[in-house]
Amino acid sequence: MAHSSATSSAVASRGYWRAVPRCDLFTGLVALGILNGLTGQAITAIQDGGLVSAVLSTFGVSVIVWCAAVLAISSFARAPREPAHRIDFPVAAVAVACFLAPVAKLSWVGLTGVAIYALCTSPRRSDFRRGGWILLALTIAMCWAGVGLTAFPSILDAEAMLASWLTATARVGNVIQFADGWGFLVVERNCSALQNIALAVLCWVLFARSADRLWTLRGAGWCLLACAATILINTLRLCLLALQGAEFDRLHDTAATVTGWSTLAAIVGICWLGARHERIARP
């Protein structure tokens, strides 16, 4: 009798995990992780400037990120309603453990694992695979670009070196002397182009997904062009500030706003043109 009960329990367990559609499991998992990862920044934006200001600034998160979040979730939701794999549940459990951790960045670490798992277990050109690519690019923009700046602070030195070379100003590490001798410009993490480079890659993934030609040589060229545009715009901003030391306080916020909108327009415009050419060139 005990053997019969154990057998029935095992059958019921197998039936349970096979009854859960894989698309529903991952849609909920990805939605939960993204919501958890973005909530902290949204709350900070509201606390700093109020609700209206936070809404106008898209809660301190790029429009590209919000679009990617929606498309990643919708890609998993559109996948065929196949039964979940047995290993899907341990993967989901590890991801949820990351989401529940008190460190917000761990949500993006968990989502990185989900994205890689989805890419490794999905057929080419499937909705699951497309969702995996978008999710992976999203985690790079929201987490790994910042980790890169922490691990390789020399990136800031390189950006400062380029700006100081163009403006013929003195530099030590990531500190540039103002051309008028007013003081020094420190190139900090928020001044780096690396975050915008990650956004350019994310935007290209979103547009290239519509052309279904993500990793062609020509597509990589368009992506690199978008990245180069972000570096150029950010370098011009640093050069302007380095040349106008006395006007730094007045120019800083204005230059940041203009740079942000210019970078967004350049990224979206280049990626749109690239995806359009890819669709035309598709056999």
N, C-alpha and C positions, 0 to 999 in steps of 0.2 A: 504493500500500500504506500509506504514511504517512497519507494522507487517511482511509483506511478505519479505521486504528487510532485516529485522533483522534475520528472519528465515534463509534466504539464506546465510547471513554472518556467522551464527552459524554453518550451515552445511559445508560451505567452510572451516571454522576453524577446524572442526572435521576431514574433509577430508585431511587437510594439515598435521596434526600431525600423522595421520595414514599412510600417504604416505611416511613418512621418515622411512627408515629401522633402526631398533634399533641398529644393528651392526655398521652401518655407523656413527650414532650419537655418540656412545661410542668410536669407533675407533678414530674418529677425536678429541673427547674430551680428551681421554687419551694421544694421540700423542701430542696435544697442551700443556697439563699440564707437561708432561715429558720433552718436548723440553724447555719449559719455566724454569723448575726447574734445568736443567743441563746447560743451557746457561751461567749463571753467573760463574760457576766453570770453564767452558771451556775458557771463556774470561780471567779470572784471570790466568789460566795456560799459555795462550798465552802471556799475558803481562809480566809474571814473567820470562819465559824462552825462548820465541820465538815460532814460529809455529812448527818448527821441533821437538824441545824438548817437546812441548805440545802433539804432535802426538805420540811420542815415549812413553810418560807417560799416554797415553789414556786420555788426557785432565784433568788429576788429578782425574779421576773417575775410580773405579775398573772395570776390564773387566767383572766381574760378574754382575755389575750394568748395563753395556751396553747390555749384553746378556738378562738380565731380562727385560729391556725396550723394546727390539725388540720382545721378546716372549709375553709380556703383550699386546702390540699393535696387534700382529698377532693373538693372541687368540680371541680378540674381533672381529677382521676382519673376522675370519673363522666362526663365529656364524651364525646360520640360519637367513635369511633375513626376519625377522618378523617385523610387524609394531611396531613403538615405542609406549610405554605406555604414557598415558597422564601425569603422574607424572614425567616421564623422563625429560621433558623440564624444570620444576622448579629446579630439581636436577642439570641439566646441567648449568642453569643460575647461581646458587650459586657457582658452581665449577669455571666457567669462571670469576666470580667476584673475586675469590681467585687468579686466574692466573693473573689478571690485577693489583692486588695490588703491591705496590712498594717493598714489602718485599718478597724475593724469597722463603723463607721457607713456605709461605702461599700456594704456588703451591702444595707442598706435603700435606698440610692439606686438600686442596680441593680434591686431588687425593685419600686421605684416605677415605673421605666421598663417593667418587665415588666407591671405592673398596668395602666398606661395603654395599653400596646400591646394587651393582651388586651381592654380595654374598647372600643378603637377598631376592632378586627377581629373582633368577635363579635356575633352577632344578639342582640336583646333577649330577656330571660328564658331565656337559655341558661346551662348550667352554667359555661361559660367566663366569661360576663359576671358571674355571681354571684361566682365566684372572684376576678375582677378587682376588684370592689368591696370584698370582704373584705380582699384583699391591700393595696389602696390605703389603707383605713382602718387596717390594721395598721401600715403604714409611717409613717403620721401619728403614731400613738401611740408608736412606738419610735424615731422619728428627728426628724420635722419639728416636733413640739411643743417639743423641746429646742432646735432651731434657732430657733424663734420666740422663745424666751426670750432667746437670745443676741442675736438681731437687734433685739429690742424689749425692752430691760431695763425700760422704763417700765411694763411689765405688773406687775412686782414693786412698783413705786411705787404703782400703782393698788390693789393688794391691801392694801398697808400703809395706804394712805389710808382705805380702807373700814373696816379694823379699828380704826384710831386714831379715826375719827369715831364709831364705835359705842361705844368705851370712853372717849371724851373724853380721850385722851392726846395728848401732843405727838409730832410726826413730822417727820423730815427724810428725803426720798427714800424708801428702803425700810427705814428704821430707826425703830422705835417706842420711845418711852420708857416703861418700866414704870410703871404707875399708882402703885405704892408708892415710886417713886424709887430702886428697887434697882439699876437699870442700864438696858440697852437691848436690845430684841429686833430682830434683823436678819432680815428676810424674804428668805431665799435661794432659789435655784432649787428645792431639794427641798421648800420650803414652799409653792410655788405650786400653785394649783388647775388650771393649764393642762394638766398631765399627766393629771389625772383627767378633765378635760373631753374630752381626746382618747380616753380609755378609754370615756367615756360614748357618744361618737359611734361608736366601734368596737362597743360592745355593742349599740347600736341597729341597726347594720348587720347584726349576727348574727341578732338577733331578727326584724327586718323582712324578712330574706331568707326566713324560713319562711312569712311571710304574702305574699311576692311583691308587696309594695306599698311599695317602698323610699322613693320620693320624692313621696309625697302631702303635701298641705298639713297634714293632720292628723298624719301621721307626723312631719313636721318639728317640730310642736308637742310631741310626746312626746319627741323627741330634745332639744329645747331645755329641756324640764322636767327631764330627767335631768342636763343640764349645769348648770342652775340649782341643783339639789340638791347637786352637788359643790361649787359655789362657796359655798353657804350653810354646809355642814358644815365646809369648810376655814376660812371666815371665823370661825365660832364657835370653832374651835381656836385661831386667832390671838388672838381676843379673850380667851379663857381664859388663855393664856400672858401676854398683856399686862397682865392684871389681877392676876396672881399671880407677880410677879417673884421674890420670895424663895423660892418653891417651884418655880422654873423647872427646875432639875436633876431634881427628883423627878417633875414632871409631864410633861416633854417627851416621853420615850419612851412613857409610858402614853397620853398624848393622841394621839401619832402612831399607835399601835396601834388605839385606839378609833376614831380618824378613818378609818383605812384600812378596817377592817371595816364601819363605818357607811356609808362611801362605796360600797363594793362592794355592800352590801345595797340601798342606795337606787338605784344604777344598775341592777342586775339586776331589782329589783322594778318600777321604773317602765318599763323596756324590755319586761318580760314583760307588764305590763298593756297597754302600747301595742300590742304585737304581737297580743295577744289581741283587742283591740278592732278592729284592722285586719282580722284574719281574719273576725270577725263581720260587719264592714261591707263585705267584698269582695262585689261583685255576682256 
